[in-house]
Amino acid sequence: ELVPVIEEALNFFLHMKAKEVPMVAAIHGPALGGGLEWALWCDYRICTDSKATKLGLPEVKLGLLPGFGGTQNLPALVGIQGAMDMML
């Protein structure tokens, strides 16, 4: 049941990237799971230094794989060790 939802979301992200219009994510508060994955697809990410701002892919701790490219996009931006720290 989730495969069509994931495919549709990935197609949306790819469609937006193909437009070659810079995408910016402004993060204030938690960007966890799908929220962070959305931000990872953006060209730029701006985070506040609020104590409420948290970034991560906590679904990995439940044995679930991030479905919108988080396991590919996150290490590309922060390196393998940084990505592992954010997932585990």
C-alpha beads as a LAMMPS data file, in Angstrom:
LAMMPS data file: protein, C-alpha beads

88 atoms
87 bonds

1 atom types
1 bond types

-500.0 500.0 xlo xhi
-500.0 500.0 ylo yhi
-500.0 500.0 zlo zhi

Masses

1 110.0

Atoms # bond

1 1 1 0.000 0.000 0.000
2 1 1 2.863 2.384 0.693
3 1 1 4.735 1.825 -2.555
4 1 1 2.455 4.078 -4.654
5 1 1 2.633 6.828 -2.003
6 1 1 6.433 6.661 -1.905
7 1 1 6.688 6.598 -5.703
8 1 1 4.379 9.597 -5.997
9 1 1 6.413 11.570 -3.459
10 1 1 9.715 10.703 -5.151
11 1 1 8.287 11.664 -8.525
12 1 1 7.167 14.988 -7.051
13 1 1 10.645 15.683 -5.658
14 1 1 12.274 14.754 -8.986
15 1 1 9.771 16.916 -10.876
16 1 1 10.558 19.901 -8.657
17 1 1 14.320 19.381 -9.037
18 1 1 13.910 19.209 -12.832
19 1 1 12.439 22.726 -12.834
20 1 1 15.873 24.030 -11.870
21 1 1 14.369 26.589 -9.533
22 1 1 16.258 26.784 -6.230
23 1 1 14.280 25.283 -3.367
24 1 1 14.841 26.469 0.189
25 1 1 13.749 24.820 3.434
26 1 1 13.410 27.034 6.509
27 1 1 13.474 24.880 9.650
28 1 1 12.343 26.075 13.064
29 1 1 11.408 23.203 15.319
30 1 1 11.609 19.475 14.655
31 1 1 12.366 18.222 11.137
32 1 1 12.210 14.500 11.715
33 1 1 11.517 11.684 9.277
34 1 1 9.640 12.937 6.244
35 1 1 10.093 16.561 7.286
36 1 1 13.871 16.233 7.149
37 1 1 13.680 14.213 3.943
38 1 1 11.710 17.046 2.332
39 1 1 14.399 19.513 3.447
40 1 1 17.149 17.248 2.079
41 1 1 15.655 17.495 -1.407
42 1 1 15.958 21.269 -1.234
43 1 1 18.995 23.083 -2.568
44 1 1 19.393 25.114 0.619
45 1 1 18.430 24.533 4.247
46 1 1 18.268 27.247 6.891
47 1 1 17.821 26.215 10.527
48 1 1 17.225 28.353 13.566
49 1 1 19.375 27.797 16.623
50 1 1 16.287 27.241 18.758
51 1 1 16.438 24.420 21.301
52 1 1 13.273 23.130 19.624
53 1 1 15.051 22.586 16.289
54 1 1 15.919 18.919 15.895
55 1 1 16.959 17.061 12.749
56 1 1 16.931 13.305 12.312
57 1 1 15.506 10.158 10.803
58 1 1 14.134 8.384 13.891
59 1 1 12.187 5.798 11.880
60 1 1 15.460 3.898 11.478
61 1 1 15.355 3.100 15.212
62 1 1 12.033 1.354 14.573
63 1 1 13.532 -0.774 11.808
64 1 1 11.943 1.307 9.029
65 1 1 13.849 2.717 6.085
66 1 1 13.310 6.375 5.220
67 1 1 11.155 6.236 2.114
68 1 1 11.840 9.560 0.428
69 1 1 15.583 9.328 -0.200
70 1 1 16.894 10.157 3.268
71 1 1 19.416 7.318 3.306
72 1 1 20.925 8.626 0.064
73 1 1 20.583 12.392 0.481
74 1 1 21.671 12.725 4.122
75 1 1 25.134 11.077 3.798
76 1 1 25.773 13.104 0.652
77 1 1 25.328 16.299 2.697
78 1 1 26.809 15.462 6.101
79 1 1 29.012 12.430 5.433
80 1 1 28.553 8.842 6.539
81 1 1 29.392 9.413 10.216
82 1 1 27.186 12.491 10.487
83 1 1 24.302 10.630 8.862
84 1 1 24.731 7.648 11.189
85 1 1 24.682 9.991 14.184
86 1 1 21.416 11.513 12.954
87 1 1 19.810 8.125 12.307
88 1 1 20.924 6.091 15.326

Bonds

1 1 1 2
2 1 2 3
3 1 3 4
4 1 4 5
5 1 5 6
6 1 6 7
7 1 7 8
8 1 8 9
9 1 9 10
10 1 10 11
11 1 11 12
12 1 12 13
13 1 13 14
14 1 14 15
15 1 15 16
16 1 16 17
17 1 17 18
18 1 18 19
19 1 19 20
20 1 20 21
21 1 21 22
22 1 22 23
23 1 23 24
24 1 24 25
25 1 25 26
26 1 26 27
27 1 27 28
28 1 28 29
29 1 29 30
30 1 30 31
31 1 31 32
32 1 32 33
33 1 33 34
34 1 34 35
35 1 35 36
36 1 36 37
37 1 37 38
38 1 38 39
39 1 39 40
40 1 40 41
41 1 41 42
42 1 42 43
43 1 43 44
44 1 44 45
45 1 45 46
46 1 46 47
47 1 47 48
48 1 48 49
49 1 49 50
50 1 50 51
51 1 51 52
52 1 52 53
53 1 53 54
54 1 54 55
55 1 55 56
56 1 56 57
57 1 57 58
58 1 58 59
59 1 59 60
60 1 60 61
61 1 61 62
62 1 62 63
63 1 63 64
64 1 64 65
65 1 65 66
66 1 66 67
67 1 67 68
68 1 68 69
69 1 69 70
70 1 70 71
71 1 71 72
72 1 72 73
73 1 73 74
74 1 74 75
75 1 75 76
76 1 76 77
77 1 77 78
78 1 78 79
79 1 79 80
80 1 80 81
81 1 81 82
82 1 82 83
83 1 83 84
84 1 84 85
85 1 85 86
86 1 86 87
87 1 87 88
